Amino acid sequence: MRGPVLLRLFKNPLIFAGFTLCLLLPSCGVIQKYFGNAGLATYLVLAPALLWLVYHYLLEKFLSLVSERQSLYLAIATFGALIAIFAVVYPRANAQVIGQGSDADDALNLAVRELLSGRYPFYVETYLHNPIGIFPGAVLLSLPFVLLGTSGWQNLFWLAMFLFTLSRSVSSLRLSLMLFWTLLIFSPVVMQQVVTGTDDVANSIYVLIFMLLLARLAASPDAAVWKKVFAALLLGIGLSSRGNFVLVLPQLFSELTRRGNWTVAAKYLAITCAGFAAITVPFWFYDSAGFSPYHNQAHKVAFQTVLPYSGFVVPALGGCIALGLAVQSLRRERATWLRDCAIVQAFLVFSVVTLSIIQRGTFSLVLMSYGVFFLFFGVYACALKMFEIPDFSAQSPQLPSTQ
């Protein structure tokens, strides 16, 4: 092997630092909830050191001992274990007792069943008396899993898709599996959301994958037009889930322009927006006052006593950051779009957490769990940089053999 993987991994310490922050920060609320501030401080000190030791001493050994075929068996075993854990823990976490589990899965289950029954899906409430807070695209994408029993299954499916997509990008299942294990171990919020059925994990991953798919196809002269249109429509449906993901569009536009030209970017983003409108606007027109996703998500950034007009100011600032990063990416002709998506989502999360702390007057990081929205973007971007994968749209180079 030409030079150890470790040297490439730490070629730019800032990338590894970003990788570490993306892994750890979203779990701060979960750690604080169960272990208090002392446990949180311990986690933030020991986890980075442990992460460094794992990659310093175990990565090379793992890559040298495990073949691609063996890594496939390990991946199957990993998801077998995840399915078993979900089957055992989820029914207990889903007991619909206040203070246990989450009602996010309940919201999707109810909305899908109302829709299948021919009723407006946004009038019902969960057992916690919360309105349906997700847009119609998320309801549609969760439909197959609700038919299987519960929307909670979608997290496992999309985690598998994340591993598959990452392995295609870095051309190594064993390396991707190591990264995937790292994510599960060092980001406990992921497993917490899997066993409670919270859909943030699935939501983040399918938006990311649909973006990658469109970016790969749109500028490819070999791809059929119908595939490009289908990818754009899929992304439109995926974006019709939570309003914060609309702010990834400037980054996608810059990347499509970098790979092709602005007319290609404009055309396929227009199709994406048309797909978003087609799946969302009819529900809005049917009953704008009863369209709970809009009101629910607007409420999440409304901290009027701390920051007047925060429901407008925070998204507007996020949009300005997204546009600024997109322009910078275009001027430098650098593929930084995934990193920039993570930065924009992180800004929204940190803004909400900070405003919440000020309003409540207590150092509560419970809302940091929304960091899942930047976790997968950040981990994916850092993985490509750490292992020097230049461009997802091109044929990814094989890692040097460790044999």
KOLFI-548822 format. One record per residue (C-alpha): residue in one letter; x, y, z; residue number from 1; chain. Coordinates in pm, 1 decimal, always signed. Layout:
REM KOLFI-548822
<'A',<X,Y,Z>,NUM,'A'> ...
//
This chain:
REM KOLFI-548822
<'M',<+0.0,+0.0,+0.0>,1,'A'> <'R',<+139.1,+340.9,-98.1>,2,'A'> <'G',<+143.8,+528.2,+230.2>,3,'A'> <'P',<-83.9,+440.4,+520.1>,4,'A'> <'V',<-448.2,+536.6,+510.5>,5,'A'> <'L',<-384.3,+714.0,+838.3>,6,'A'> <'L',<-161.5,+972.2,+669.5>,7,'A'> <'R',<-430.8,+1047.9,+414.5>,8,'A'> <'L',<-688.2,+1060.7,+692.4>,9,'A'> <'F',<-496.8,+1327.9,+881.6>,10,'A'> <'K',<-358.9,+1510.3,+580.5>,11,'A'> <'N',<-591.0,+1796.8,+673.7>,12,'A'> <'P',<-665.5,+1799.8,+1048.8>,13,'A'> <'L',<-950.5,+2045.2,+991.8>,14,'A'> <'I',<-1138.2,+1783.4,+790.5>,15,'A'> <'F',<-1104.1,+1528.1,+1068.0>,16,'A'> <'A',<-1211.0,+1795.3,+1318.1>,17,'A'> <'G',<-1521.0,+1862.7,+1107.8>,18,'A'> <'F',<-1587.0,+1489.8,+1087.4>,19,'A'> <'T',<-1565.5,+1466.5,+1466.5>,20,'A'> <'L',<-1795.6,+1763.0,+1525.3>,21,'A'> <'C',<-2056.7,+1629.6,+1282.1>,22,'A'> <'L',<-2053.1,+1299.2,+1467.4>,23,'A'> <'L',<-2066.0,+1431.0,+1822.0>,24,'A'> <'L',<-2267.8,+1752.3,+1834.0>,25,'A'> <'P',<-2606.8,+1607.2,+1729.6>,26,'A'> <'S',<-2590.7,+1364.8,+2024.1>,27,'A'> <'C',<-2524.2,+1627.4,+2290.9>,28,'A'> <'G',<-2892.5,+1651.8,+2383.3>,29,'A'> <'V',<-2929.3,+1275.3,+2422.0>,30,'A'> <'I',<-2612.0,+1249.2,+2632.2>,31,'A'> <'Q',<-2718.1,+1541.2,+2851.6>,32,'A'> <'K',<-3066.4,+1393.3,+2900.4>,33,'A'> <'Y',<-2941.6,+1058.5,+3030.7>,34,'A'> <'F',<-2604.9,+1147.2,+3188.3>,35,'A'> <'G',<-2632.7,+1513.5,+3281.1>,36,'A'> <'N',<-2382.2,+1791.2,+3221.0>,37,'A'> <'A',<-2097.1,+1591.0,+3373.0>,38,'A'> <'G',<-2166.0,+1306.6,+3131.0>,39,'A'> <'L',<-2186.7,+1554.1,+2844.1>,40,'A'> <'A',<-1848.9,+1703.8,+2933.1>,41,'A'> <'T',<-1696.9,+1356.5,+2956.5>,42,'A'> <'Y',<-1842.1,+1263.7,+2618.7>,43,'A'> <'L',<-1706.5,+1575.5,+2448.9>,44,'A'> <'V',<-1358.7,+1514.5,+2593.6>,45,'A'> <'L',<-1323.0,+1137.9,+2562.8>,46,'A'> <'A',<-1510.7,+1070.1,+2239.2>,47,'A'> <'P',<-1274.8,+1271.1,+2013.3>,48,'A'> <'A',<-972.9,+1106.2,+2174.6>,49,'A'> <'L',<-1127.4,+762.5,+2135.8>,50,'A'> <'L',<-1222.5,+835.7,+1776.3>,51,'A'> <'W',<-863.4,+931.5,+1699.1>,52,'A'> <'L',<-732.5,+614.8,+1866.5>,53,'A'> <'V',<-976.7,+396.3,+1673.4>,54,'A'> <'Y',<-867.0,+536.9,+1340.2>,55,'A'> <'H',<-501.2,+545.7,+1441.8>,56,'A'> <'Y',<-477.2,+184.0,+1553.5>,57,'A'> <'L',<-775.0,-6.0,+1410.7>,58,'A'> <'L',<-845.9,+134.0,+1065.0>,59,'A'> <'E',<-533.0,-2.4,+898.0>,60,'A'> <'K',<-568.9,-337.5,+1071.1>,61,'A'> <'F',<-936.0,-367.1,+974.4>,62,'A'> <'L',<-865.1,-284.7,+610.4>,63,'A'> <'S',<-578.5,-532.0,+597.3>,64,'A'> <'L',<-765.2,-820.3,+761.3>,65,'A'> <'V',<-1111.8,-786.1,+605.0>,66,'A'> <'S',<-1182.0,-837.1,+235.5>,67,'A'> <'E',<-1465.3,-680.2,+40.4>,68,'A'> <'R',<-1656.7,-1009.2,+42.8>,69,'A'> <'Q',<-1615.2,-1042.5,+417.9>,70,'A'> <'S',<-1727.0,-684.0,+464.7>,71,'A'> <'L',<-2049.5,-770.5,+280.8>,72,'A'> <'Y',<-2119.0,-1045.0,+534.5>,73,'A'> <'L',<-2037.9,-802.4,+816.2>,74,'A'> <'A',<-2274.4,-544.7,+667.8>,75,'A'> <'I',<-2553.9,-803.4,+651.3>,76,'A'> <'A',<-2482.6,-903.3,+1011.5>,77,'A'> <'T',<-2485.0,-537.0,+1115.5>,78,'A'> <'F',<-2829.8,-477.0,+971.0>,79,'A'> <'G',<-2951.1,-807.9,+1109.8>,80,'A'> <'A',<-2851.3,-680.7,+1453.7>,81,'A'> <'L',<-3016.0,-343.1,+1391.2>,82,'A'> <'I',<-3338.7,-512.4,+1285.9>,83,'A'> <'A',<-3331.7,-731.9,+1597.8>,84,'A'> <'I',<-3269.6,-431.6,+1822.8>,85,'A'> <'F',<-3550.4,-238.6,+1654.5>,86,'A'> <'A',<-3791.5,-533.3,+1685.5>,87,'A'> <'V',<-3720.0,-565.2,+2057.9>,88,'A'> <'V',<-3684.3,-204.0,+2170.3>,89,'A'> <'Y',<-3925.3,-17.9,+1942.2>,90,'A'> <'P',<-4248.1,-173.4,+2082.4>,91,'A'> <'R',<-4138.9,-72.9,+2433.0>,92,'A'> <'A',<-4036.4,+277.5,+2327.2>,93,'A'> <'N',<-4361.6,+307.6,+2131.7>,94,'A'> <'A',<-4582.6,+237.5,+2432.4>,95,'A'> <'Q',<-4742.0,+581.0,+2380.9>,96,'A'> <'V',<-4663.6,+686.6,+2734.4>,97,'A'> <'I',<-4578.5,+1051.7,+2788.4>,98,'A'> <'G',<-4205.9,+1086.0,+2852.2>,99,'A'> <'Q',<-4117.8,+767.5,+2664.6>,100,'A'> <'G',<-4027.8,+737.3,+2298.5>,101,'A'> <'S',<-4145.0,+983.6,+2035.0>,102,'A'> <'D',<-4470.7,+1061.8,+1859.7>,103,'A'> <'A',<-4298.5,+1134.0,+1525.8>,104,'A'> <'D',<-4369.0,+781.5,+1401.9>,105,'A'> <'D',<-4725.2,+810.4,+1528.9>,106,'A'> <'A',<-4769.3,+1130.4,+1326.2>,107,'A'> <'L',<-4658.7,+961.2,+1004.1>,108,'A'> <'N',<-4864.0,+649.5,+1070.8>,109,'A'> <'L',<-5176.8,+853.8,+1133.4>,110,'A'> <'A',<-5122.6,+1079.3,+832.6>,111,'A'> <'V',<-5069.1,+785.1,+596.2>,112,'A'> <'R',<-5376.6,+601.6,+723.2>,113,'A'> <'E',<-5589.6,+912.3,+692.6>,114,'A'> <'L',<-5464.7,+963.3,+337.7>,115,'A'> <'L',<-5533.1,+600.4,+242.7>,116,'A'> <'S',<-5881.6,+639.5,+385.0>,117,'A'> <'G',<-5945.7,+937.9,+158.5>,118,'A'> <'R',<-5938.5,+1194.6,+437.8>,119,'A'> <'Y',<-5730.6,+1508.6,+479.6>,120,'A'> <'P',<-5418.8,+1382.1,+662.7>,121,'A'> <'F',<-5340.8,+1699.2,+857.3>,122,'A'> <'Y',<-5645.3,+1724.3,+1081.8>,123,'A'> <'V',<-5550.1,+1442.6,+1320.3>,124,'A'> <'E',<-5328.3,+1473.1,+1627.1>,125,'A'> <'T',<-5083.2,+1232.4,+1788.7>,126,'A'> <'Y',<-5130.4,+1077.9,+2131.8>,127,'A'> <'L',<-4932.4,+1374.3,+2269.2>,128,'A'> <'H',<-5190.4,+1604.1,+2105.6>,129,'A'> <'N',<-4929.1,+1734.2,+1861.7>,130,'A'> <'P',<-5038.0,+1823.7,+1506.8>,131,'A'> <'I',<-4889.7,+1649.1,+1203.9>,132,'A'> <'G',<-4565.7,+1839.1,+1155.0>,133,'A'> <'I',<-4422.8,+1693.7,+835.1>,134,'A'> <'F',<-4504.2,+1797.4,+478.3>,135,'A'> <'P',<-4685.0,+1568.2,+230.2>,136,'A'> <'G',<-4367.9,+1434.1,+65.4>,137,'A'> <'A',<-4256.9,+1273.0,+390.5>,138,'A'> <'V',<-4602.0,+1118.4,+427.0>,139,'A'> <'L',<-4582.9,+974.3,+75.9>,140,'A'> <'L',<-4229.8,+836.1,+121.2>,141,'A'> <'S',<-4324.3,+668.6,+449.3>,142,'A'> <'L',<-4632.3,+499.9,+298.4>,143,'A'> <'P',<-4462.7,+164.7,+209.0>,144,'A'> <'F',<-4324.8,+134.4,+561.9>,145,'A'> <'V',<-4658.9,+210.6,+725.6>,146,'A'> <'L',<-4808.2,-68.8,+512.7>,147,'A'> <'L',<-4538.1,-294.5,+660.4>,148,'A'> <'G',<-4653.4,-201.9,+1009.8>,149,'A'> <'T',<-4497.0,+130.4,+1105.1>,150,'A'> <'S',<-4306.3,+422.0,+956.6>,151,'A'> <'G',<-4026.6,+341.6,+1200.9>,152,'A'> <'W',<-3890.0,+83.7,+955.5>,153,'A'> <'Q',<-3784.7,+356.5,+714.8>,154,'A'> <'N',<-3481.7,+453.9,+925.6>,155,'A'> <'L',<-3329.9,+108.5,+876.6>,156,'A'> <'F',<-3398.9,+113.8,+503.5>,157,'A'> <'W',<-3242.8,+454.8,+451.1>,158,'A'> <'L',<-2943.2,+372.8,+670.6>,159,'A'> <'A',<-2880.5,+76.4,+440.8>,160,'A'> <'M',<-2912.0,+308.0,+140.4>,161,'A'> <'F',<-2666.3,+549.0,+302.5>,162,'A'> <'L',<-2410.6,+270.8,+346.3>,163,'A'> <'F',<-2464.4,+151.8,-10.9>,164,'A'> <'T',<-2431.2,+502.0,-156.9>,165,'A'> <'L',<-2120.0,+577.3,+47.1>,166,'A'> <'S',<-1959.7,+248.0,-55.9>,167,'A'> <'R',<-2021.8,+329.4,-422.6>,168,'A'> <'S',<-1868.6,+671.2,-374.7>,169,'A'> <'V',<-1548.0,+556.6,-200.7>,170,'A'> <'S',<-1536.1,+226.9,-397.6>,171,'A'> <'S',<-1488.0,+28.0,-79.7>,172,'A'> <'L',<-1753.6,-144.3,+126.9>,173,'A'> <'R',<-1510.2,-224.7,+406.2>,174,'A'> <'L',<-1405.8,+138.8,+444.8>,175,'A'> <'S',<-1769.7,+250.7,+426.8>,176,'A'> <'L',<-1863.5,-9.1,+686.7>,177,'A'> <'M',<-1593.9,+121.0,+919.7>,178,'A'> <'L',<-1734.2,+472.1,+877.7>,179,'A'> <'F',<-2087.9,+341.3,+929.4>,180,'A'> <'W',<-1990.9,+166.3,+1252.9>,181,'A'> <'T',<-1822.2,+486.3,+1363.3>,182,'A'> <'L',<-2145.6,+674.6,+1304.1>,183,'A'> <'L',<-2352.7,+426.6,+1504.0>,184,'A'> <'I',<-2108.5,+415.0,+1795.2>,185,'A'> <'F',<-2009.7,+779.2,+1826.0>,186,'A'> <'S',<-2349.9,+930.0,+1738.6>,187,'A'> <'P',<-2592.2,+766.8,+1984.0>,188,'A'> <'V',<-2868.6,+998.7,+1865.9>,189,'A'> <'V',<-2890.7,+784.6,+1551.5>,190,'A'> <'M',<-2970.5,+466.2,+1743.8>,191,'A'> <'Q',<-3199.9,+661.5,+1975.2>,192,'A'> <'Q',<-3403.7,+778.6,+1677.8>,193,'A'> <'V',<-3399.7,+433.6,+1519.4>,194,'A'> <'V',<-3548.6,+261.8,+1824.3>,195,'A'> <'T',<-3806.2,+537.6,+1883.0>,196,'A'> <'G',<-3906.6,+559.3,+1517.0>,197,'A'> <'T',<-3824.1,+929.3,+1481.8>,198,'A'> <'D',<-3798.9,+1002.9,+1111.2>,199,'A'> <'D',<-3523.9,+1268.1,+1116.2>,200,'A'> <'V',<-3261.8,+1008.0,+1020.7>,201,'A'> <'A',<-3457.8,+880.9,+721.8>,202,'A'> <'N',<-3554.7,+1234.7,+618.7>,203,'A'> <'S',<-3195.0,+1356.6,+615.9>,204,'A'> <'I',<-3064.4,+1056.1,+425.9>,205,'A'> <'Y',<-3321.4,+1048.4,+148.2>,206,'A'> <'V',<-3279.4,+1420.7,+80.2>,207,'A'> <'L',<-2902.6,+1366.3,+63.5>,208,'A'> <'I',<-2930.3,+1061.8,-164.3>,209,'A'> <'F',<-3180.7,+1226.5,-399.7>,210,'A'> <'M',<-2946.4,+1525.6,-428.0>,211,'A'> <'L',<-2650.5,+1299.7,-504.6>,212,'A'> <'L',<-2854.7,+1112.8,-762.9>,213,'A'> <'L',<-2963.4,+1430.2,-940.1>,214,'A'> <'A',<-2611.8,+1576.2,-927.7>,215,'A'> <'R',<-2473.6,+1260.9,-1081.5>,216,'A'> <'L',<-2731.5,+1230.6,-1358.7>,217,'A'> <'A',<-2815.2,+1587.0,-1457.6>,218,'A'> <'A',<-2480.8,+1674.8,-1613.9>,219,'A'> <'S',<-2417.5,+1327.4,-1757.0>,220,'A'> <'P',<-2451.8,+1308.9,-2138.3>,221,'A'> <'D',<-2497.9,+931.8,-2112.7>,222,'A'> <'A',<-2794.6,+940.4,-1876.1>,223,'A'> <'A',<-3143.7,+915.1,-2025.2>,224,'A'> <'V',<-3358.0,+1226.5,-1990.6>,225,'A'> <'W',<-3633.0,+1037.7,-1810.2>,226,'A'> <'K',<-3381.5,+933.5,-1540.9>,227,'A'> <'K',<-3279.5,+1294.6,-1488.6>,228,'A'> <'V',<-3640.9,+1408.9,-1465.9>,229,'A'> <'F',<-3724.9,+1123.4,-1229.3>,230,'A'> <'A',<-3432.1,+1213.3,-1002.2>,231,'A'> <'A',<-3542.2,+1578.1,-997.4>,232,'A'> <'L',<-3899.9,+1481.3,-909.7>,233,'A'> <'L',<-3776.7,+1246.4,-635.3>,234,'A'> <'L',<-3584.0,+1534.0,-482.9>,235,'A'> <'G',<-3892.4,+1755.8,-503.8>,236,'A'> <'I',<-4089.7,+1495.4,-310.3>,237,'A'> <'G',<-3805.8,+1458.3,-59.3>,238,'A'> <'L',<-3788.4,+1833.8,-2.3>,239,'A'> <'S',<-4160.4,+1829.2,+73.5>,240,'A'> <'S',<-4077.7,+1700.4,+419.1>,241,'A'> <'R',<-3929.4,+1979.8,+628.9>,242,'A'> <'G',<-3880.0,+2343.2,+538.7>,243,'A'> <'N',<-3514.5,+2356.9,+645.2>,244,'A'> <'F',<-3413.8,+2135.2,+352.0>,245,'A'> <'V',<-3529.2,+2394.4,+98.4>,246,'A'> <'L',<-3207.5,+2579.9,+184.0>,247,'A'> <'V',<-2996.4,+2308.0,+19.2>,248,'A'> <'L',<-3112.6,+2424.3,-324.9>,249,'A'> <'P',<-2850.2,+2700.7,-368.5>,250,'A'> <'Q',<-2575.2,+2444.6,-303.1>,251,'A'> <'L',<-2725.7,+2200.0,-549.2>,252,'A'> <'F',<-2758.4,+2475.1,-810.4>,253,'A'> <'S',<-2391.9,+2564.9,-771.8>,254,'A'> <'E',<-2286.2,+2202.3,-804.4>,255,'A'> <'L',<-2501.3,+2138.3,-1111.1>,256,'A'> <'T',<-2361.1,+2454.9,-1267.1>,257,'A'> <'R',<-2005.0,+2348.5,-1184.6>,258,'A'> <'R',<-2057.3,+2008.0,-1342.8>,259,'A'> <'G',<-2254.6,+2127.6,-1643.3>,260,'A'> <'N',<-2383.9,+2480.9,-1691.4>,261,'A'> <'W',<-2640.7,+2713.1,-1543.5>,262,'A'> <'T',<-2912.2,+2617.3,-1793.4>,263,'A'> <'V',<-2887.2,+2251.9,-1688.5>,264,'A'> <'A',<-2896.9,+2356.6,-1324.5>,265,'A'> <'A',<-3195.3,+2585.9,-1376.5>,266,'A'> <'K',<-3388.6,+2327.6,-1579.1>,267,'A'> <'Y',<-3362.5,+2043.6,-1331.7>,268,'A'> <'L',<-3410.0,+2258.6,-1025.0>,269,'A'> <'A',<-3725.0,+2392.7,-1191.2>,270,'A'> <'I',<-3845.7,+2033.3,-1227.1>,271,'A'> <'T',<-3754.6,+1974.9,-861.4>,272,'A'> <'C',<-3955.3,+2278.7,-755.7>,273,'A'> <'A',<-4245.7,+2164.4,-974.5>,274,'A'> <'G',<-4239.8,+1826.3,-801.6>,275,'A'> <'F',<-4233.2,+1997.7,-463.5>,276,'A'> <'A',<-4530.0,+2216.8,-559.0>,277,'A'> <'A',<-4727.8,+1929.6,-708.9>,278,'A'> <'I',<-4705.6,+1726.9,-389.6>,279,'A'> <'T',<-4748.5,+2017.9,-145.3>,280,'A'> <'V',<-4967.2,+2293.8,-288.8>,281,'A'> <'P',<-5290.8,+2088.7,-327.8>,282,'A'> <'F',<-5294.5,+2020.7,+46.4>,283,'A'> <'W',<-5228.4,+2387.0,+116.8>,284,'A'> <'F',<-5508.9,+2502.7,-109.3>,285,'A'> <'Y',<-5751.3,+2249.7,+35.6>,286,'A'> <'D',<-5726.5,+2410.1,+380.5>,287,'A'> <'S',<-5445.9,+2659.1,+435.7>,288,'A'> <'A',<-5553.6,+2718.8,+795.8>,289,'A'> <'G',<-5556.2,+2347.4,+868.3>,290,'A'> <'F',<-5226.8,+2275.6,+691.0>,291,'A'> <'S',<-5046.0,+2190.5,+1014.2>,292,'A'> <'P',<-4693.1,+2127.1,+873.7>,293,'A'> <'Y',<-4645.5,+2492.0,+781.9>,294,'A'> <'H',<-4768.6,+2623.4,+1116.0>,295,'A'> <'N',<-4583.3,+2355.7,+1313.5>,296,'A'> <'Q',<-4248.3,+2410.8,+1145.3>,297,'A'> <'A',<-4276.7,+2788.2,+1156.2>,298,'A'> <'H',<-4338.8,+2757.2,+1530.8>,299,'A'> <'K',<-4007.7,+2574.8,+1580.7>,300,'A'> <'V',<-3807.7,+2888.0,+1496.5>,301,'A'> <'A',<-4045.9,+3133.6,+1662.9>,302,'A'> <'F',<-3874.2,+3281.7,+1971.4>,303,'A'> <'Q',<-4039.9,+3623.0,+1966.3>,304,'A'> <'T',<-3948.9,+3717.4,+2324.1>,305,'A'> <'V',<-3579.4,+3667.2,+2246.6>,306,'A'> <'L',<-3557.9,+3769.6,+1880.7>,307,'A'> <'P',<-3853.1,+3955.4,+1725.3>,308,'A'> <'Y',<-3958.8,+3809.3,+1391.5>,309,'A'> <'S',<-3726.2,+3511.8,+1453.7>,310,'A'> <'G',<-3954.4,+3295.5,+1240.1>,311,'A'> <'F',<-3844.5,+3509.6,+945.6>,312,'A'> <'V',<-3498.2,+3623.4,+1055.0>,313,'A'> <'V',<-3344.4,+3279.9,+1119.5>,314,'A'> <'P',<-3451.3,+3120.2,+786.2>,315,'A'> <'A',<-3358.6,+3442.7,+601.8>,316,'A'> <'L',<-3009.9,+3443.7,+751.9>,317,'A'> <'G',<-2978.8,+3075.4,+667.9>,318,'A'> <'G',<-3077.9,+3154.4,+310.2>,319,'A'> <'C',<-2817.1,+3432.7,+290.4>,320,'A'> <'I',<-2547.4,+3195.6,+417.1>,321,'A'> <'A',<-2656.7,+2932.7,+164.0>,322,'A'> <'L',<-2643.1,+3184.0,-122.7>,323,'A'> <'G',<-2306.3,+3320.1,-10.2>,324,'A'> <'L',<-2151.6,+2974.8,+9.7>,325,'A'> <'A',<-2300.1,+2879.2,-327.2>,326,'A'> <'V',<-2150.8,+3187.9,-494.7>,327,'A'> <'Q',<-1814.1,+3119.8,-332.8>,328,'A'> <'S',<-1822.4,+2760.4,-453.0>,329,'A'> <'L',<-1895.3,+2874.3,-808.6>,330,'A'> <'R',<-1619.4,+3134.3,-810.0>,331,'A'> <'R',<-1358.6,+2888.5,-683.1>,332,'A'> <'E',<-1496.5,+2601.1,-890.9>,333,'A'> <'R',<-1464.3,+2367.8,-594.1>,334,'A'> <'A',<-1691.1,+2078.8,-500.2>,335,'A'> <'T',<-1783.4,+2201.0,-151.9>,336,'A'> <'W',<-2159.3,+2169.9,-185.0>,337,'A'> <'L',<-2211.3,+1884.5,+62.5>,338,'A'> <'R',<-1997.6,+2058.9,+322.3>,339,'A'> <'D',<-2191.0,+2380.3,+261.4>,340,'A'> <'C',<-2523.7,+2198.7,+300.5>,341,'A'> <'A',<-2403.6,+2077.3,+640.6>,342,'A'> <'I',<-2295.6,+2429.7,+738.5>,343,'A'> <'V',<-2634.3,+2581.3,+649.3>,344,'A'> <'Q',<-2827.9,+2310.5,+834.1>,345,'A'> <'A',<-2594.5,+2346.1,+1132.7>,346,'A'> <'F',<-2657.4,+2721.7,+1140.8>,347,'A'> <'L',<-3032.5,+2663.5,+1164.1>,348,'A'> <'V',<-2989.3,+2405.8,+1441.7>,349,'A'> <'F',<-2747.3,+2617.9,+1645.9>,350,'A'> <'S',<-2973.9,+2921.4,+1607.3>,351,'A'> <'V',<-3274.2,+2730.9,+1740.4>,352,'A'> <'V',<-3073.6,+2578.5,+2026.9>,353,'A'> <'T',<-2923.9,+2915.4,+2126.4>,354,'A'> <'L',<-3257.9,+3097.3,+2117.2>,355,'A'> <'S',<-3417.8,+2815.7,+2315.7>,356,'A'> <'I',<-3150.1,+2834.1,+2586.2>,357,'A'> <'I',<-3193.1,+3211.0,+2616.9>,358,'A'> <'Q',<-3572.5,+3189.6,+2628.0>,359,'A'> <'R',<-3582.8,+2906.4,+2882.4>,360,'A'> <'G',<-3297.1,+3037.1,+3090.3>,361,'A'> <'T',<-3153.8,+2685.9,+3123.6>,362,'A'> <'F',<-2865.7,+2512.8,+2948.8>,363,'A'> <'S',<-3074.9,+2248.2,+2776.0>,364,'A'> <'L',<-2939.1,+2092.5,+2458.3>,365,'A'> <'V',<-3241.7,+1875.1,+2388.8>,366,'A'> <'L',<-3294.7,+2048.2,+2052.2>,367,'A'> <'M',<-2942.9,+1953.1,+1940.9>,368,'A'> <'S',<-3100.3,+1626.4,+1824.7>,369,'A'> <'Y',<-3203.7,+1824.6,+1518.1>,370,'A'> <'G',<-2833.8,+1807.5,+1436.3>,371,'A'> <'V',<-2919.8,+1485.5,+1254.9>,372,'A'> <'F',<-3016.2,+1720.7,+972.0>,373,'A'> <'F',<-2648.6,+1811.1,+920.0>,374,'A'> <'L',<-2494.6,+1487.0,+1049.5>,375,'A'> <'F',<-2520.0,+1280.6,+732.0>,376,'A'> <'F',<-2430.9,+1567.5,+498.5>,377,'A'> <'G',<-2123.9,+1644.0,+708.9>,378,'A'> <'V',<-2008.7,+1284.4,+751.0>,379,'A'> <'Y',<-2048.3,+1216.8,+379.7>,380,'A'> <'A',<-1860.3,+1532.3,+280.3>,381,'A'> <'C',<-1578.2,+1467.4,+527.3>,382,'A'> <'A',<-1548.4,+1103.9,+418.7>,383,'A'> <'L',<-1496.9,+1206.5,+55.5>,384,'A'> <'K',<-1234.2,+1461.6,+157.5>,385,'A'> <'M',<-1054.6,+1240.5,+408.5>,386,'A'> <'F',<-1009.9,+965.1,+154.9>,387,'A'> <'E',<-945.2,+1198.2,-137.3>,388,'A'> <'I',<-1247.3,+1108.8,-350.8>,389,'A'> <'P',<-1254.8,+1401.8,-594.5>,390,'A'> <'D',<-1606.2,+1394.1,-737.6>,391,'A'> <'F',<-1909.8,+1174.6,-687.1>,392,'A'> <'S',<-2017.1,+1221.7,-1046.9>,393,'A'> <'A',<-1697.6,+1068.3,-1179.4>,394,'A'> <'Q',<-1583.4,+710.4,-1146.4>,395,'A'> <'S',<-1445.1,+694.3,-796.6>,396,'A'> <'P',<-1088.9,+565.2,-773.2>,397,'A'> <'Q',<-1026.4,+239.5,-596.4>,398,'A'> <'L',<-841.3,+261.5,-268.1>,399,'A'> <'P',<-496.0,+108.0,-280.2>,400,'A'> <'S',<-496.4,-254.2,-177.1>,401,'A'> <'T',<-399.6,-329.0,+179.0>,402,'A'> <'Q',<-289.1,-678.3,+91.2>,403,'A'> 
//
